[in-house]
Amino acid sequence: MSDPVLEASGLTKIFGRRSLTPLSILRGITLKAQPGQAIGLTGPSGVGKTTLLSCLSLIDLPTSGSLRLFGSSTHDLSDRARSELRREKIGFVFQNFQLLEDLPTWLNVCIGQLVGPTPLNRLREQALKLLEVVGMERQVDCAVRQLSGGEKQRLAYTRAVIGSPDLLFADEPTSNLDTTSARFLLNQIEALLESDVCVIMATHDASLLALCDHIYELRDGTLWHRNDSAGTSAICLEE
């Protein structure tokens, strides 16, 4: 068996620790994922799914616990090292897209790569090829504010995969999408899984959940495996 892409143990996240009413969102999350696996996270709005994805993807830092990515601990990584790891190996499809509305489509695709060593003209070429793959070759120079919701989601997906990530996070990637756009995204995620990319997504979409090797519900800050009738929390993913 290949080494895990991600290993989280005892992750917690507490907001307002110095206040009189600290808010504990994550309470001892344990999770393991292998290359090519799809992991689904469910749970009601506001339960902490986005917070969990942010901690697992190094966008945010947990309050305590350990996180290993690609076989190495992330505990002592500097801000720069975390950014480099995200740029080189991690993609993220945000629920609200987080696109720069006044910039052209192609620049939104590669903006996360601008701090890397690849020249801008080469990044533009890569962006144009990816936009052609997703059927947006006619919108390469359009400002994002001119795009439809489905086009913005395709753009957000394209930005997430321009660095050929080994690990992709997606936060409700098909919410509020029309059927055609949702089907497109489903097909893209299927292709990533076939290429051994690990995908961890928060979703309630039955079609996406059908792709998942494991489905977890986040309840009261812990993970409950959907197939575990006893409701054991924070199960490791073991094959």
N, CA and C of each residue as an Amber inpcrd file, in Angstrom:
protein
   717
   0.8440000  -1.1950000   0.0000000   0.0000000   0.0000000   0.0000000
   0.8860000   1.2550000   0.0000000   0.4860000   2.2490000  -0.7530000
   1.2370000   3.4970000  -0.7940000   1.0840000   4.2570000   0.5140000
   2.0050000   5.1870000   0.7470000   1.9500000   5.9820000   1.9630000
   0.7510000   6.9190000   1.9290000   0.1850000   7.2390000   3.0830000
  -0.9500000   8.1660000   3.1230000  -0.5760000   9.5490000   2.5830000
  -1.5030000  10.1760000   1.9090000  -1.3330000  11.5600000   1.4720000
  -1.5190000  12.4930000   2.6640000  -2.4410000  12.1230000   3.5260000
  -2.8040000  12.9760000   4.6630000  -3.0330000  12.1200000   5.8960000
  -2.4830000  12.5700000   7.0240000  -2.7280000  11.9300000   8.3150000
  -2.9390000  13.0270000   9.3590000  -4.1440000  13.1080000   9.8640000
  -4.4590000  14.0690000  10.9230000  -4.7730000  13.3090000  12.1960000
  -4.2800000  13.8060000  13.3160000  -4.5130000  13.1340000  14.5970000
  -4.7960000  14.1730000  15.6780000  -5.9580000  14.0690000  16.2920000
  -6.3010000  14.9180000  17.4130000  -6.4080000  16.3940000  17.0970000
  -6.7990000  16.7460000  15.8710000  -6.8810000  18.1570000  15.5060000
  -8.0140000  18.8560000  16.2590000  -7.6970000  20.0070000  16.8040000
  -8.7220000  20.8490000  17.4160000  -8.6280000  22.2450000  16.8230000
  -9.7420000  22.9510000  16.8790000  -9.7530000  24.3580000  16.4720000
 -10.6840000  25.0980000  17.4030000 -10.1150000  26.0660000  18.1240000
 -10.8780000  26.8610000  19.0750000 -10.7310000  28.3320000  18.7020000
 -11.8510000  29.0010000  18.5160000 -11.8390000  30.4280000  18.2290000
 -12.0760000  31.2060000  19.5160000 -11.3700000  32.3130000  19.6540000
 -11.5610000  33.1630000  20.8300000 -11.0940000  32.5170000  22.1100000
  -9.9340000  31.8830000  22.0550000  -9.4550000  31.1760000  23.2450000
  -9.2580000  32.0980000  24.4450000  -8.9630000  33.3660000  24.1950000
  -8.7050000  34.2950000  25.2980000  -9.9570000  35.0430000  25.7380000
 -11.0630000  34.7370000  25.1020000 -12.3070000  35.4080000  25.4790000
 -13.0050000  34.6280000  26.5890000 -14.0740000  35.2120000  27.0830000
 -14.8400000  34.5390000  28.1330000 -15.6670000  33.3890000  27.5820000
 -15.9170000  33.4200000  26.2610000 -16.7450000  32.3690000  25.6490000
 -16.0370000  31.7930000  24.4250000 -14.9540000  31.0310000  24.6170000
 -14.2740000  30.4090000  23.4740000 -15.2010000  29.4360000  22.7610000
 -15.0050000  29.3350000  21.4410000 -15.8530000  28.4760000  20.6150000
 -15.0220000  27.3210000  20.0740000 -15.3410000  26.1220000  20.5110000
 -14.6200000  24.9310000  20.0730000 -15.3260000  24.3400000  18.8530000
 -14.6740000  24.4050000  17.6870000 -15.2750000  23.9340000  16.4340000
 -14.8680000  22.4990000  16.1230000 -13.5850000  22.2020000  16.2330000
 -13.0760000  20.8530000  15.9720000 -12.5450000  20.2750000  17.2750000
 -12.9090000  19.0210000  17.5590000 -12.5650000  18.4210000  18.8400000
 -11.9250000  17.0460000  18.6380000 -10.6620000  17.0510000  18.3130000
  -9.9400000  15.7900000  18.2040000 -10.1970000  15.0370000  16.9090000
 -10.0630000  15.7270000  15.7760000 -10.2920000  15.0990000  14.4740000
  -9.1290000  14.1790000  14.1100000  -9.4520000  12.9460000  13.7560000
  -8.4600000  11.9910000  13.2640000  -8.9050000  11.4930000  11.8960000
  -7.9980000  11.5680000  10.9230000  -8.3660000  11.2550000   9.5450000
  -7.1250000  10.8190000   8.7810000  -7.3050000   9.8480000   7.9080000
  -6.2090000   9.3860000   7.0670000  -6.7470000   9.1760000   5.6570000
  -5.9660000   9.5720000   4.6540000  -6.4060000   9.4280000   3.2690000
  -5.2470000   8.9770000   2.3930000  -5.5560000   8.0980000   1.4490000
  -4.5630000   7.5230000   0.5470000  -4.6670000   8.1500000  -0.8440000
  -3.6290000   8.0310000  -1.6670000  -3.7170000   8.5120000  -3.0500000
  -4.8910000   7.8580000  -3.7860000  -5.6080000   8.6490000  -4.5600000
  -6.7120000   8.1310000  -5.3400000  -7.9960000   7.9290000  -4.5770000
  -8.0060000   8.2080000  -3.2780000  -9.2260000   8.0850000  -2.4910000
 -10.0510000   9.3630000  -2.5730000 -11.3660000   9.1930000  -2.4760000
 -12.2720000  10.3190000  -2.3260000 -12.9030000  10.2260000  -0.9400000
 -12.8190000  11.2980000  -0.1940000 -13.3810000  11.3660000   1.1490000
 -14.4830000  12.4190000   1.1560000 -15.6780000  12.0390000   1.5800000
 -16.7890000  12.9690000   1.6500000 -17.0660000  13.4030000   3.0730000
 -17.2610000  14.6980000   3.2630000 -17.6030000  15.2630000   4.5740000
 -18.9940000  15.8730000   4.4910000 -19.8790000  15.4610000   5.3830000
 -21.2220000  16.0090000   5.4160000 -21.4960000  16.6180000   6.7900000
 -22.6500000  17.2360000   6.9110000 -23.0300000  17.8650000   8.1710000
 -23.7490000  19.1620000   7.8820000 -24.5670000  19.6330000   8.8060000
 -25.3410000  20.8530000   8.5710000 -24.4550000  22.0790000   8.4170000
 -25.0220000  23.1130000   7.8300000 -24.3060000  24.3750000   7.6660000
 -23.8820000  24.9200000   9.0200000 -22.6390000  25.4050000   9.0950000
 -22.1330000  26.0000000  10.3180000 -21.5090000  25.0350000  11.2920000
 -21.4450000  23.7400000  10.9260000 -20.9260000  22.7540000  11.8650000
 -19.3960000  22.7350000  11.8990000 -18.7500000  23.3130000  10.8710000
 -17.2820000  23.3700000  10.8770000 -16.6030000  22.6740000   9.7190000
 -17.3420000  22.3170000   8.6750000 -16.7290000  21.6010000   7.5450000
 -15.6820000  22.4650000   6.8420000 -16.0060000  23.7310000   6.6200000
 -15.0450000  24.6210000   5.9710000 -13.8250000  24.8290000   6.8500000
 -14.0260000  24.9500000   8.1490000 -12.8990000  25.0870000   9.0800000
 -11.9950000  23.8680000   9.0180000 -12.5870000  22.6820000   8.9600000
 -11.7960000  21.4620000   8.8790000 -11.0000000  21.4170000   7.5850000
 -11.6400000  21.7210000   6.4660000 -10.9230000  21.7240000   5.1850000
  -9.7840000  22.7410000   5.2040000 -10.0190000  23.8890000   5.8120000
  -8.9830000  24.9200000   5.8710000  -7.7810000  24.4650000   6.6920000
  -8.0360000  23.7760000   7.7940000  -6.9330000  23.2700000   8.6220000
  -6.1780000  22.1470000   7.9140000  -6.8970000  21.2620000   7.2600000
  -6.2560000  20.1350000   6.5740000  -5.4290000  20.6000000   5.3740000
  -5.8140000  21.7220000   4.7690000  -5.1390000  22.2010000   3.5630000
  -4.0870000  23.2640000   3.8470000  -3.8120000  23.5560000   5.1150000
  -2.8060000  24.5310000   5.5420000  -3.2090000  25.9770000   5.2820000
  -4.4690000  26.2130000   4.9230000  -4.9310000  27.5900000   4.8160000
  -5.0350000  28.2040000   6.2000000  -5.4410000  27.4060000   7.1550000
  -5.5400000  27.8380000   8.5480000  -4.7500000  26.8530000   9.4020000
  -4.4390000  27.2410000  10.6250000  -3.6980000  26.3780000  11.5310000
  -4.6260000  25.8450000  12.6120000  -4.5340000  24.5600000  12.9460000
  -5.3290000  24.0410000  14.0610000  -4.7980000  24.5850000  15.3790000
  -5.6350000  24.5300000  16.3870000  -5.2030000  24.9480000  17.7240000
  -4.2480000  23.9300000  18.3290000  -4.5270000  22.6520000  18.1120000
  -3.6490000  21.5870000  18.5990000  -3.8500000  20.3660000  17.7290000
  -3.0230000  19.3460000  17.9710000  -3.0720000  18.1380000  17.1700000
  -1.9540000  18.1130000  16.1450000  -1.8660000  17.0190000  15.4090000
  -0.7950000  16.8630000  14.4220000  -1.3790000  16.6310000  13.0320000
  -0.6460000  17.1160000  12.0330000  -1.0370000  16.9440000  10.6300000
   0.1970000  16.6030000   9.8140000   0.1440000  15.4710000   9.1400000
   1.2080000  15.0570000   8.2320000   0.6530000  15.0590000   6.8100000
   1.3810000  15.6780000   5.9030000   1.0130000  15.6890000   4.4920000
   2.1600000  15.1190000   3.6820000   1.8400000  14.1610000   2.8270000
   2.8330000  13.5360000   1.9530000   3.9980000  12.9680000   2.7500000
   3.6730000  12.4290000   3.9230000   4.6650000  11.7320000   4.7320000
   5.4770000  12.5980000   5.6770000   5.2460000  13.9090000   5.6960000
   6.0480000  14.7940000   6.5380000   5.1550000  15.6270000   7.4570000
   5.6450000  15.8790000   8.6530000   4.9110000  16.7090000   9.6000000
   4.8520000  18.1490000   9.1050000   3.7190000  18.7990000   9.3320000
   3.5760000  20.2120000   8.9630000   3.7280000  21.1350000  10.1700000
   4.0410000  20.5820000  11.3160000   4.0090000  21.3480000  12.5630000
   4.9710000  22.5290000  12.5540000   6.1800000  22.3190000  12.0650000
   7.1990000  23.3590000  12.1460000   7.3920000  24.1270000  10.8450000
   6.4860000  23.9720000   9.9000000   6.6310000  24.6750000   8.6300000
   6.4200000  26.1770000   8.8080000   7.2460000  26.9540000   8.1610000
   7.0640000  28.4020000   8.1630000   5.8890000  28.7730000   7.2560000
   5.4550000  30.0220000   7.3430000   4.3830000  30.4840000   6.4610000
   4.7710000  30.2950000   4.9980000   6.0140000  30.5930000   4.6770000
   6.4760000  30.4550000   3.3000000   6.4670000  28.9980000   2.8640000
   6.9090000  28.1070000   3.7340000   6.9430000  26.6860000   3.3910000
   5.5350000  26.1300000   3.1970000   4.6010000  26.5760000   4.0290000
   3.2130000  26.1450000   3.8570000   2.6610000  26.6320000   2.5170000
   2.9650000  27.8810000   2.1700000   2.4960000  28.4280000   0.8950000
   3.0770000  27.6590000  -0.2820000   4.3570000  27.3130000  -0.1840000
   4.9890000  26.5630000  -1.2610000   4.3770000  25.1740000  -1.4030000
   4.0880000  24.5340000  -0.2830000   3.4830000  23.2080000  -0.3250000
   2.0910000  23.2680000  -0.9490000   1.3190000  24.2890000  -0.5910000
  -0.0060000  24.4450000  -1.2030000   0.1190000  24.6740000  -2.7110000
   1.0660000  25.5130000  -3.0990000   1.2220000  25.8260000  -4.5130000
   1.6420000  24.6100000  -5.3310000   2.4970000  23.7830000  -4.7510000
   3.0820000  22.6810000  -5.5000000   2.2500000  21.4050000  -5.4650000
   1.4910000  21.1720000  -4.3760000   0.8610000  19.8650000  -4.2320000
  -0.6160000  19.8740000  -3.8450000  -1.1740000  21.0420000  -3.5390000
  -2.5300000  21.0990000  -3.0100000  -3.3820000  22.0450000  -3.8410000
  -4.6040000  21.6260000  -4.1470000  -5.5680000  22.4890000  -4.8040000
  -6.7900000  22.6550000  -3.9230000  -7.4990000  23.7630000  -4.0960000
  -8.6900000  24.0290000  -3.2680000  -9.7430000  24.7020000  -4.1260000
 -10.9310000  24.0880000  -4.1770000 -12.0830000  24.6900000  -4.8440000
 -12.9730000  25.2820000  -3.7600000 -13.0450000  26.6070000  -3.7160000
 -13.7850000  27.2840000  -2.6570000 -15.2720000  27.3580000  -2.9880000
 -16.0840000  27.3170000  -1.9450000 -17.5290000  27.3620000  -2.1260000
 -17.9750000  28.6670000  -2.7820000 -17.3570000  29.7720000  -2.3860000
 -17.7460000  31.0700000  -2.9330000 -16.7640000  31.5530000  -3.9910000
 -16.0320000  30.6130000  -4.5890000 -15.1160000  30.8310000  -5.7070000
 -13.8460000  31.5820000  -5.3020000 -13.9710000  32.7190000  -4.5840000
 -12.8270000  33.5610000  -4.2010000 -11.9960000  33.9430000  -5.4250000
 -12.6770000  34.4270000  -6.4410000 -12.0310000  34.9130000  -7.6560000
 -11.8840000  36.4260000  -7.5880000 -10.9450000  36.9500000  -8.3590000
 -10.7380000  38.3960000  -8.4280000 -11.5600000  38.9200000  -9.6020000
 -12.6810000  39.5590000  -9.2810000 -13.7240000  39.8670000 -10.2570000
 -13.2610000  40.7650000 -11.3970000 -12.3130000  41.6540000 -11.1600000
 -11.9230000  42.6060000 -12.1980000 -10.7250000  42.1530000 -13.0210000
 -10.1410000  41.0230000 -12.6750000  -9.0180000  40.4930000 -13.4460000
  -9.5210000  39.5490000 -14.5270000  -8.7590000  39.4000000 -15.6180000
  -9.1900000  38.4830000 -16.6800000  -9.1750000  37.0380000 -16.2130000
  -9.9530000  36.2400000 -16.9080000 -10.1120000  34.8340000 -16.5510000
  -8.7770000  34.1140000 -16.4690000  -7.9310000  34.2720000 -17.4990000
  -6.6780000  33.5160000 -17.5370000  -5.7780000  33.8540000 -16.3610000
  -5.7900000  35.1220000 -15.9280000  -4.9260000  35.5220000 -14.8250000
  -5.4380000  34.9650000 -13.5020000  -6.7520000  34.8540000 -13.3530000
  -7.3040000  34.2090000 -12.1650000  -6.8570000  32.7610000 -12.0700000
  -6.7470000  32.0870000 -13.1920000  -6.3440000  30.6780000 -13.1910000
  -4.9510000  30.5080000 -12.6020000  -4.0320000  31.3570000 -12.9970000
  -2.6240000  31.1410000 -12.6210000  -2.1300000  32.0740000 -11.5370000
  -3.0020000  32.8410000 -10.9200000  -2.5430000  33.8590000  -9.9790000
  -1.8140000  33.2520000  -8.7780000  -2.2200000  32.0610000  -8.3620000
  -1.5470000  31.4230000  -7.2400000  -0.1520000  30.9390000  -7.5600000
   0.1670000  30.8600000  -8.8600000   1.4780000  30.3920000  -9.2900000
   2.4520000  31.5330000  -9.5830000   1.9940000  32.7800000  -9.4660000
   2.8280000  33.9100000  -9.8620000   4.0790000  34.0510000  -9.0120000
   4.0240000  33.5930000  -7.7670000   5.1990000  33.7190000  -6.8870000
   6.1940000  32.5940000  -7.1240000   5.8640000  31.6570000  -7.9860000
   6.7590000  30.5480000  -8.2810000   7.7590000  30.9010000  -9.3740000
   8.5400000  29.9090000  -9.8060000   9.6120000  30.1800000 -10.7640000
   9.1680000  30.2580000 -12.2240000   7.9340000  29.8520000 -12.5280000
   7.4970000  29.7960000 -13.9250000   7.2220000  31.1950000 -14.4590000
   7.7770000  31.5540000 -15.6290000   7.5370000  32.8940000 -16.2140000
   6.0640000  33.1100000 -16.5310000   5.6480000  34.3750000 -16.5350000
   4.2430000  34.7070000 -16.7460000   3.7320000  34.2230000 -18.0950000
   4.5510000  34.3390000 -19.1540000   4.0730000  33.8940000 -20.4660000
   3.8210000  32.4000000 -20.4920000   4.6250000  31.6500000 -19.7500000
   4.4150000  30.1970000 -19.6700000   3.1670000  29.8810000 -18.8460000
   2.9610000  30.6280000 -17.7780000   1.7570000  30.4330000 -16.9790000
   0.5080000  30.7430000 -17.8060000   0.5730000  31.7710000 -18.6220000
  -0.5770000  32.1030000 -19.4780000  -0.8720000  30.9530000 -20.4440000
   0.1760000  30.3750000 -21.0130000  -0.0140000  29.2450000 -21.9210000
  -0.6980000  28.0790000 -21.2040000  -0.2360000  27.7960000 -20.0060000
  -0.8510000  26.7150000 -19.2300000  -2.3130000  27.0160000 -18.9300000
  -2.5900000  28.2700000 -18.5600000  -3.9620000  28.6580000 -18.2470000
  -4.8590000  28.5260000 -19.4720000  -4.3710000  28.9450000 -20.6250000
  -5.1720000  28.8720000 -21.8400000  -5.4940000  27.4240000 -22.2070000
  -4.5300000  26.5340000 -22.0140000  -4.7750000  25.1200000 -22.3170000
  -5.8410000  24.5470000 -21.3890000  -5.7700000  24.8850000 -20.1160000
  -6.7570000  24.3810000 -19.1630000  -8.1390000  24.9720000 -19.4250000
  -8.1850000  26.2510000 -19.7720000  -9.4710000  26.8710000 -20.0690000
 -10.1060000  26.2630000 -21.3150000  -9.2800000  25.8550000 -22.2460000
  -9.8070000  25.1690000 -23.4250000 -10.4010000  23.8170000 -23.0430000
  -9.7360000  23.1100000 -22.1310000 -10.2330000  21.8170000 -21.6700000
 -11.6180000  21.9490000 -21.0440000 -11.8510000  23.0280000 -20.3140000
 -13.1360000  23.2030000 -19.6360000 -14.1310000  24.0000000 -20.4700000
 -13.8020000  24.2170000 -21.7440000 -14.7440000  24.8600000 -22.6520000
 -14.8760000  26.3540000 -22.4740000 -13.8170000  27.0090000 -21.9870000
 -13.8790000  28.4500000 -21.7590000 -12.8350000  29.2130000 -22.5680000
 -12.4510000  28.6590000 -23.7150000 -11.4300000  29.3080000 -24.5270000
 -11.8790000  30.6820000 -25.0480000 -13.1740000  30.9250000 -25.1430000
 -13.6650000  32.2180000 -25.6330000 -13.7080000  33.2770000 -24.5390000
 -13.5440000  32.8610000 -23.3020000 -13.6360000  33.8070000 -22.1850000
 -12.2990000  34.1020000 -21.5310000 -11.2030000  33.7630000 -22.2020000
  -9.8940000  33.8650000 -21.5410000  -9.5510000  35.2860000 -21.1080000
 -10.0050000  36.2750000 -21.8520000  -9.6740000  37.6580000 -21.5230000
 -10.8400000  38.4180000 -20.8980000 -11.9270000  37.7160000 -20.6060000
 -13.0750000  38.3530000 -19.9690000 -12.7920000  38.6150000 -18.4880000
 -13.2990000  39.7320000 -17.9910000 -13.2570000  39.9570000 -16.5470000
 -14.1900000  38.9530000 -15.8790000 -13.8000000  38.4720000 -14.7080000
 -14.5800000  37.4380000 -14.0290000 -16.0100000  37.8950000 -13.7570000
 -16.2030000  39.1750000 -13.4930000 -17.5530000  39.6750000 -13.1850000
 -18.5210000  39.4850000 -14.3510000 -17.9990000  39.2110000 -15.5460000
 -18.8530000  39.0050000 -16.7120000 -19.2760000  37.5440000 -16.8760000
 -18.7630000  36.6650000 -16.0480000 -19.0310000  35.2380000 -16.1910000
 -20.2940000  34.8260000 -15.4490000 -20.8910000  33.7270000 -15.8980000
 -22.0250000  33.1390000 -15.1920000 -21.5240000  32.3600000 -13.9790000
 -22.4740000  31.9290000 -13.1240000 -22.0860000  31.1530000 -11.9540000
 -21.4030000  29.8500000 -12.3330000 -21.9240000  29.1680000 -13.3480000
 -21.3090000  27.9240000 -13.7850000 -19.9190000  28.1330000 -14.3410000
 -19.7210000  29.2280000 -15.0770000 -18.3930000  29.5350000 -15.6160000
 -17.4170000  29.8710000 -14.4980000 -17.9000000  30.5600000 -13.4830000
 -17.0260000  30.8730000 -12.3520000 -16.5970000  29.5940000 -11.6280000
 -17.4920000  28.6340000 -11.5090000 -17.1280000  27.3870000 -10.8540000
 -16.1040000  26.6200000 -11.6880000 -16.2730000  26.6150000 -13.0140000
 -15.2700000  25.9780000 -13.8810000 -13.9260000  26.6710000 -13.7340000
 -13.9700000  27.9780000 -13.6460000 -12.7400000  28.7510000 -13.4680000
 -12.0910000  28.4300000 -12.1250000 -12.9010000  28.3460000 -11.0700000
 -12.3660000  28.0260000  -9.7520000 -11.7220000  26.6370000  -9.7430000
 -12.3500000  25.6980000 -10.4380000 -11.7760000  24.3530000 -10.5400000
 -10.4480000  24.4090000 -11.2980000 -10.4240000  25.1330000 -12.4080000
  -9.2140000  25.2160000 -13.2350000  -8.0590000  25.8200000 -12.4400000
  -8.3580000  26.8620000 -11.6610000  -7.3170000  27.4630000 -10.8180000
  -6.7860000  26.4510000  -9.8100000  -7.6650000  25.5990000  -9.2910000
  -7.2540000  24.6320000  -8.2670000  -6.3340000  23.5630000  -8.8210000
  -6.4190000  23.2680000 -10.1230000  -5.6500000  22.1480000 -10.6640000
  -4.4940000  22.5740000 -11.5520000  -4.2440000  23.8730000 -11.7160000
  -3.1720000  24.2940000 -12.6150000  -1.8110000  23.8000000 -12.1290000
  -1.6570000  23.6150000 -10.8420000  -0.3810000  23.1270000 -10.3210000
  -0.2640000  21.6190000 -10.2870000  -1.2100000  20.9000000 -10.9250000
  -1.2400000  19.4250000 -10.9280000  -1.1360000  18.8830000  -9.5000000
  -2.1040000  19.2140000  -8.6500000  -2.0100000  18.8280000  -7.2320000
  -2.1470000  17.3270000  -7.0270000  -1.5510000  16.8410000  -5.9510000
  -1.7280000  15.4540000  -5.5280000  -2.8950000  15.3340000  -4.5520000
  -3.3420000  16.4720000  -4.0130000  -4.4130000  16.5000000  -3.0250000
  -5.3230000  17.6790000  -3.3410000  -6.6040000  17.3920000  -3.5570000
  -7.5640000  18.4420000  -3.8910000  -8.6480000  18.5110000  -2.8250000
  -8.9040000  19.7150000  -2.3230000 -10.0040000  19.9670000  -1.4040000
 -11.0950000  20.7190000  -2.1570000 -12.3380000  20.3900000  -1.8570000
 -13.4580000  21.0750000  -2.4980000 -14.5480000  21.3180000  -1.4570000
 -14.9930000  22.5580000  -1.3600000 -15.9950000  22.9530000  -0.3670000
 -17.3270000  23.2000000  -1.0770000 -18.2500000  22.2480000  -0.9560000
 -19.5600000  22.3200000  -1.6110000 -19.4020000  22.7270000  -3.0750000
 -18.6560000  21.9540000  -3.8560000 -18.2940000  22.3950000  -5.2100000
 -19.4520000  22.4710000  -6.1950000 -20.5570000  21.7630000  -5.9440000
 -21.6750000  21.7980000  -6.8860000 -22.8900000  22.5470000  -6.3430000
 -22.7480000  23.1980000  -5.2030000 -23.8990000  23.9160000  -4.6450000
 -24.2940000  25.0600000  -5.5730000 -25.5690000  25.1940000  -5.8070000
 -26.1320000  26.2690000  -6.6290000 -25.6970000  26.2230000  -8.0940000
 -25.2520000  25.0570000  -8.5720000 -24.8930000  24.9140000  -9.9760000
 -26.0400000  24.2860000 -10.7520000 -26.1460000  24.6440000 -12.0300000
 -27.1200000  23.9770000 -12.8880000 -26.6430000  22.5500000 -13.1680000
 -27.5290000  21.7430000 -13.7130000 -27.2380000  20.3150000 -13.9160000
 -26.0230000  20.0950000 -14.7990000 -25.9090000  20.8770000 -15.8610000
 -24.7870000  20.7050000 -16.7940000 -23.4580000  21.0180000 -16.1260000
 -23.4080000  22.1210000 -15.3860000 -22.1670000  22.5040000 -14.7100000
 -21.7990000  21.5010000 -13.6190000 -22.8040000  21.0040000 -12.8960000
 -22.5430000  20.0210000 -11.8480000 -22.0150000  18.7220000 -12.4470000
 -22.5830000  18.3060000 -13.5710000 -22.1100000  17.0940000 -14.2400000
 -20.6800000  17.2630000 -14.7220000 -20.3550000  18.4440000 -15.2380000
 -18.9910000  18.7120000 -15.6860000 -18.0050000  18.5410000 -14.5270000
 -18.3280000  19.1440000 -13.3780000 -17.4240000  19.0640000 -12.2390000
 -17.2940000  17.6290000 -11.7380000 -18.3850000  16.9030000 -11.7340000
 -18.3510000  15.4960000 -11.3410000 -17.3910000  14.7150000 -12.2310000
 -17.4610000  14.9390000 -13.5390000 -16.5820000  14.2380000 -14.4750000
 -15.1190000  14.5930000 -14.2430000 -14.8560000  15.8630000 -13.9330000
 -13.4820000  16.2770000 -13.6780000 -12.9160000  15.6180000 -12.4280000
 -13.7220000  15.5240000 -11.3950000 -13.2650000  14.8920000 -10.1530000
 -13.0380000  13.3980000 -10.3730000 -13.9030000  12.7610000 -11.1520000
 -13.6980000  11.3510000 -11.4850000 -12.3550000  11.1570000 -12.1720000
 -12.0200000  12.0410000 -13.1100000 -10.7530000  11.9380000 -13.8290000
  -9.5650000  12.1140000 -12.8900000  -9.6770000  13.0240000 -11.9350000
  -8.5970000  13.2140000 -10.9710000  -8.3780000  11.9550000 -10.1420000
  -9.4520000  11.3420000  -9.6970000  -9.3410000  10.1210000  -8.8990000
  -8.6730000   9.0050000  -9.6920000  -8.9850000   8.9170000 -10.9640000
  -8.3520000   7.9030000 -11.8130000  -6.8630000   8.1620000 -11.9770000
  -6.4460000   9.4150000 -11.7710000  -5.0270000   9.7760000 -11.8630000
  -4.3380000   9.7150000 -10.5040000  -4.9990000   9.1070000  -9.5100000
  -4.4480000   8.9200000  -8.1700000  -4.3730000  10.1970000  -7.3410000
  -5.1070000  11.2170000  -7.7410000  -5.2250000  12.4040000  -6.8970000
  -6.1960000  12.0790000  -5.7620000  -5.8590000  12.4750000  -4.5670000
  -6.7550000  12.3120000  -3.4210000  -7.6740000  13.5300000  -3.3590000
  -8.9760000  13.2800000  -3.2030000  -9.9620000  14.3590000  -3.1660000
 -10.7210000  14.2980000  -1.8440000 -10.7240000  15.3970000  -1.1180000
 -11.4730000  15.5070000   0.1340000 -12.4590000  16.6470000  -0.0350000
 -13.7490000  16.3530000   0.0600000 -14.7440000  17.3730000  -0.2530000
 -15.8870000  17.3880000   0.7460000 -16.3150000  18.5980000   1.0730000
 -17.5230000  18.7940000   1.8550000 -18.6720000  18.9180000   0.8590000
 -19.6510000  18.0410000   0.9530000 -20.7260000  18.0490000  -0.0340000
 -21.9320000  17.2990000   0.4880000 -23.0960000  17.6670000  -0.0430000
 -24.3150000  16.9060000   0.1850000 -24.8560000  16.3710000  -1.1420000
 -24.0740000  16.5410000  -2.1930000 -24.4610000  16.0920000  -3.5310000
 -24.3470000  14.5680000  -3.5990000 -25.4800000  13.8970000  -3.8440000
 -25.4810000  12.4290000  -3.8600000 -24.5620000  11.8720000  -4.9350000
 -24.4370000  12.5650000  -6.0670000 -23.5710000  12.0780000  -7.1480000
 -22.1050000  12.1260000  -6.7390000 -21.7030000  13.1710000  -6.0360000
 -20.3230000  13.2630000  -5.5560000 -20.0690000  12.2630000  -4.4340000
 -21.0290000  12.1170000  -3.5360000 -20.8620000  11.1690000  -2.4390000
 -20.7500000   9.7380000  -2.9530000 -21.3610000   9.4750000  -4.1010000
 -21.2830000   8.1330000  -4.6870000 -19.8580000   7.7940000  -5.1310000
 -19.0350000   8.8070000  -5.3360000 -17.6390000   8.5830000  -5.7240000
 -16.7510000   8.2600000  -4.5280000 -17.2540000   8.5230000  -3.3270000
 -16.4010000   8.5090000  -2.1380000 -16.1220000   7.0980000  -1.6250000
 -14.8830000   6.8840000  -1.2270000 -14.4990000   5.6380000  -0.5680000
 -14.9620000   5.6310000   0.8790000 -14.9920000   6.8100000   1.4870000
 -15.4410000   6.9560000   2.8640000 -16.2410000   8.2430000   2.9760000
 -17.3190000   8.1880000   3.7530000 -18.1510000   9.3680000   3.9980000
 -18.2400000   9.5810000   5.5060000 -17.9770000  10.8020000   5.9350000
 -18.0120000  11.1590000   7.3430000 -19.0080000  12.2930000   7.5750000
 -19.6450000  12.2550000   8.7050000 -20.4730000  13.3690000   9.1400000
 -19.7770000  14.0770000  10.2930000 -19.7020000  15.3820000  10.1940000
 -19.1150000  16.1700000  11.2720000 -20.2200000  16.5490000  12.2440000
 -20.0820000  16.0570000  13.4810000 -21.0730000  16.3270000  14.5240000
 -20.3420000  16.7400000  15.7920000 -20.7470000  17.8630000  16.3510000
 -20.1700000  18.3200000  17.6230000 -18.6480000  18.2910000  17.6210000
 -18.0780000  18.6290000  16.4700000 -16.6320000  18.7480000  16.3850000
 -15.8820000  17.4570000  16.1440000 -16.5790000  16.3240000  15.9880000
 -15.9110000  15.0550000  15.7190000 -16.4780000  14.4320000  14.4530000
 -15.7100000  13.5150000  13.8720000 -16.1290000  12.8340000  12.6520000
 -16.7840000  11.5010000  12.9790000 -17.9120000  11.2340000  12.3630000
 -18.6260000   9.9740000  12.5170000 -18.7330000   9.3180000  11.1560000
 -18.2170000   8.0940000  11.0770000 -18.2650000   7.3690000   9.8170000
 -19.7000000   6.9760000   9.5200000 -20.1500000   7.2340000   8.3020000
 -21.5350000   6.9680000   7.9420000 -21.8840000   5.4960000   8.0630000
 -20.9170000   4.6270000   7.8480000 -21.1880000   3.1880000   7.8810000
 -21.0220000   2.5830000   9.2680000 -20.7440000   3.4370000  10.2390000
 -20.5160000   2.9380000  11.5930000 -21.7880000   3.1040000  12.4190000
 -22.5630000   2.0480000  12.5670000 -23.8520000   2.1260000  13.2560000
 -23.6970000   2.4790000  14.7310000 -22.5320000   2.1660000  15.2790000
 -22.3090000   2.4770000  16.6960000 -21.9940000   3.9410000  16.9150000
 -21.6610000   4.6460000  15.8190000 -21.3930000   6.0720000  15.9290000
 -20.0500000   6.3990000  16.5420000 -19.0570000   5.5470000  16.3470000
 -17.7170000   5.8500000  16.8690000 -17.1700000   7.0830000  16.2060000
 -16.6660000   8.0120000  16.9810000 -16.1820000   9.2680000  16.4140000
 -14.7320000   9.1760000  16.0280000 -14.3700000  10.0510000  15.0760000
 -12.9690000  10.2710000  14.7000000 -12.2610000   8.9900000  14.3080000
 -12.8280000   8.2560000  13.3700000 -12.2270000   6.9870000  12.9170000
 -11.0990000   7.2760000  11.9230000 -10.0010000   6.5620000  12.0270000
  -8.9500000   6.6230000  11.0200000  -9.4050000   5.8600000   9.7860000
  -8.9360000   6.3120000   8.6320000  -9.2440000   5.5970000   7.4040000
  -8.1940000   4.5100000   7.2080000  -8.5350000   3.3160000   7.4870000
  -7.6100000   2.2050000   7.3420000  -8.1470000   1.2530000   6.2870000
  -7.2520000   0.7930000   5.4380000  -7.6270000  -0.1880000   4.4120000
  -7.3250000  -1.5850000   4.9200000
